[in-house]
Each structure stands twice: as C-alpha cells, then as structure tokens.
C-alpha cells in the first residue's frame, strides 16, 4: 500500500513539474537572435497558439505554450528559448503583477495582417522594414497606389510606409540625380500611374493616397512610417488642395504664398513647419534635423523613454528593448525638431545631445501611428546604391527591435493610454 502511494506521489510530482511553457528571453545576455524571436511569436499567433508579451521582464520576453513544433521552430531559426514549468510560469507572472514592479503581461490575440506600401520592383534593402520582416520570417503583402486607392487597406491591420514622397516632388532628388536613368524612369512611371488612376499630376495622386491612408488610421488601422514617409506624409495632408511643387516636378509653378495656405490641423504629428521651397535642396521642410544636428557617428545615440507598463502598456510595448540607449542612424528624414511636434504626440525616443525626437507615437480617430526617423538602423548613412544590410550580422539590433515592436503591437489586447 505504501509502495503504491509512493509511486502515485512520484507520478503526481512529475505531472506537476512537467514543462508546459516556453519562454523566449529578450535580455541582452541570453537571446542569440532577438529579431527572429518576433518571427517565432508571430508564427505561433498565426497557428492560434496563445502568447503573452512580458513587458519589461528580461527585455520584453515572450511567453508561449510548450509544444514540440514550437521548440523545433525555435531551433531551426536559431532563437534561444527556455522551457519552464507551471510553477515557474506562475512565479514569473506573480513577480510581474506585483505593484512594486514596472512590468506587465499583455495577451497577444492574433497575428496582424501586414501591408507594406512599396512600389513594384523596389529592392528589399531600400526599406528596412521589408528587410527585417523578411529576415524574421513574418509574412507581409506589398501594396501601392492602385491598391490603396481601391480601398484594399481595409483588408489589413498594419501598414508600413518607408522613404516615400507623398508631396509629388520625387524625393527631392532633382539636383543630384535628375539626369540619371533611374530618376528619369521613376518620374516617367509615376506620371503614367497617376494618369492611369485619373489624376493630372503626381502630386494630386499622392495626395489622394495620403488621404486614404489617413482614413485607414482614423478607422482603426495601425500605421508605422520611417524616414521621409513621416514628414512628407504630414506635409501632403497639410497642403491638401495647395500646389507646392515647382515646374520641374509637375509642369507648372507652385502657388504664390503657398506657405500661408498650409492647414496644420490636417497633419498627424507636426505643426508650424516651414516648407523648403528650393527644388535643388534635398529636404522637404524644417521638420527634419539632418542638416541641423551636427552629431558625429561615434556620439549618435538616442534614449528610449521609460513608461509605466501597468498604466501605459502601449508606449511600453513600443519601447521594449534590451537597452535604453539605441545607436542613431541617418536618413533623408533623420529625426524631428521637437518644437514642431504637436502637444498630443507622445515622444518615445530623444537624443540627449540636441533634444531632437527620433521615435514618436500618436492616436488618430480609432487608430494609431508611429513615426521613426532614419532609414536603416544598422547603416549609419545609407546612400543610393549602397549594398543591403546583412541582418545575420545584426541579429540583436536594438533599432530593428523597435520596428518589430510595432509589427506585433496590433496583436495585443489594448488598454486605454494614460499618458
């Protein structure tokens, strides 16, 4: 009898000690591939596994159920994981729930449907988000003007814009590249597409696209923009109905005194900005800090703000990282003049040397948007024609992690923003 009870006790103890969860640690010393860990989490959500994002716990770790196929996928993709028991999981969640800890467990409900706004034929390395989504093995659908204007954005939860010019000035590349074949081809193709879609000018067609994207966000969508897609998007909205393009861009002069006709109420994030009138200047406005910052590469870092994970889970999710100090990187739009940011916009990352804002977030209608300055987090000064970044050399990139925070963000069960 005693022997039978002993075996029952051993069986019961073994049952209770069994591994039933997988922890993807996201701290600096433990995770060998932070970027692919996001891909594993997305992969689990796409297969209807439950997942939790443990905000501020070991760098923003992910908690997944234990399953052989998840373990196998982690090993194939080179993602570090820890198998933990029920009791260990309970202990972690108890620690996180303590009022003394700036931590929170956020449930991830579904894999968001992702669209990347990108022209056909664009190389993957032209867009850091396309590059990292591909590397992390997170599926996405490329879309462009035809899809946007035919209301296909309704099929997606998350939209990315990168190094795009919504003002119709072809990226302000005129001075340096107006005689190069790629610029000539790009201008010709854009004009042909605008005509096909029923617009007399590229600027009018791009403005219509910007307004469709605006409506997508207002209706509850999530938008993430980088580089020149940030300020050119807001400029296009503020200049709705105003011709700000010079003759070499659209065939006729700009409107007289167009600066005074801008409507800043239409823009998402920026206010009181002054447009750059000179077509030969590689700049849209004074929003961007690229030519004003004077910061050398060795000192170019920005600091992520710390938010209350329990009260402000949204910015906490967007700032999850294994370091608060992130290496800076340039772009056509490198960073934002803080004095030109609207008061209702949340600043999540700033450079201590000059006070510029690098990473901002806001709400519009039922949706949300995030603007991230710079072109490629692991290419300090990306130039036209530069080779692609090899992410196998940067699997723990803090800058690329910020991009992927935004990719998973729509999967979370949200709480009301308090800040």
HELIX and SHEET records of a PDB file:
HELIX    1   1 UNK A    2  UNK A   16  1                                  15    
HELIX    2   2 UNK A   34  UNK A   46  1                                  13    
HELIX    3   3 UNK A   68  UNK A   77  1                                  10    
HELIX    4   4 UNK A   86  UNK A   97  1                                  12    
HELIX    5   5 UNK A  124  UNK A  126  5                                   3    
HELIX    6   6 UNK A  128  UNK A  136  1                                   9    
HELIX    7   7 UNK A  145  UNK A  149  1                                   5    
HELIX    8   8 UNK A  152  UNK A  155  5                                   4    
HELIX    9   9 UNK A  170  UNK A  172  5                                   3    
HELIX   10  10 UNK A  174  UNK A  177  1                                   4    
HELIX   11  11 UNK A  181  UNK A  196  1                                  16    
HELIX   12  12 UNK A  202  UNK A  218  1                                  17    
HELIX   13  13 UNK A  228  UNK A  238  1                                  11    
HELIX   14  14 UNK A  247  UNK A  250  1                                   4    
HELIX   15  15 UNK A  258  UNK A  261  5                                   4    
HELIX   16  16 UNK A  264  UNK A  266  5                                   3    
HELIX   17  17 UNK A  297  UNK A  299  5                                   3    
HELIX   18  18 UNK A  313  UNK A  318  1                                   6    
HELIX   19  19 UNK A  338  UNK A  340  5                                   3    
HELIX   20  20 UNK A  391  UNK A  393  5                                   3    
HELIX   21  21 UNK A  398  UNK A  409  1                                  12    
SHEET    1   A 5 UNK A  82  UNK A  85  0                                        
SHEET    2   A 5 UNK A  19  UNK A  24 -1                                        
SHEET    3   A 5 UNK A  61  UNK A  65 -1                                        
SHEET    4   A 5 UNK A  51  UNK A  55 -1                                        
SHEET    5   A 5 UNK A 104  UNK A 108 -1                                        
SHEET    1   B 9 UNK A 141  UNK A 143  0                                        
SHEET    2   B 9 UNK A 114  UNK A 117  1                                        
SHEET    3   B 9 UNK A 158  UNK A 162  1                                        
SHEET    4   B 9 UNK A 222  UNK A 226  1                                        
SHEET    5   B 9 UNK A 367  UNK A 372  1                                        
SHEET    6   B 9 UNK A 357  UNK A 364 -1                                        
SHEET    7   B 9 UNK A 346  UNK A 350 -1                                        
SHEET    8   B 9 UNK A 301  UNK A 304 -1                                        
SHEET    9   B 9 UNK A 325  UNK A 327 -1                                        
END                                                                             
